[in-house]
Amino acid sequence: MQRRLLLLLGTPLLMPRAWAHHGWSSFDQTRPIYLEGRAAKVMWRNPHAEFELELGADLRLPADLPGRTVPAQSAPVDGAALLKAARLPTRKDRKWLVELAPLTRLEAWKVPEIRPGDGVAVLGFTFTGEKGAAVLRAEYLFAGGKVYGLRSSPA
């Protein structure tokens, strides 16, 4: 009886993490958002790696962003169009939670583990209407002078 009660009471503690996880459908994939700053808290684990990004005070779109080359992915992603359509967020949060890909995909791309203090930029998608938490699902990661596609494996 005590074991059943403990199991029943302990289960809700596990549920918020499951509720917090979401697929691509929650994100507005028509509005690519560009963020740049320094990684703060880093969680390099599954279901996907993520980190808190502290934006720089002078966040702006890099002039060369539309012309950057992005790697081909196994999923059909029009990287050039996303770069050209990139915009800054309208919300004024200075900290964003950036969701990367699962660790197996990061390994396929040979993405080095991001460490607190690392300078990084991301292009990705936030929730429709920029409502809710300041979360960005990364499509492209710019780190260490390289660009990584994160929706799928390298083509």
Order of alpha helices (4+ residues) and beta strands (2+ residues): alpha-beta-beta-alpha-beta-alpha-beta-beta-beta
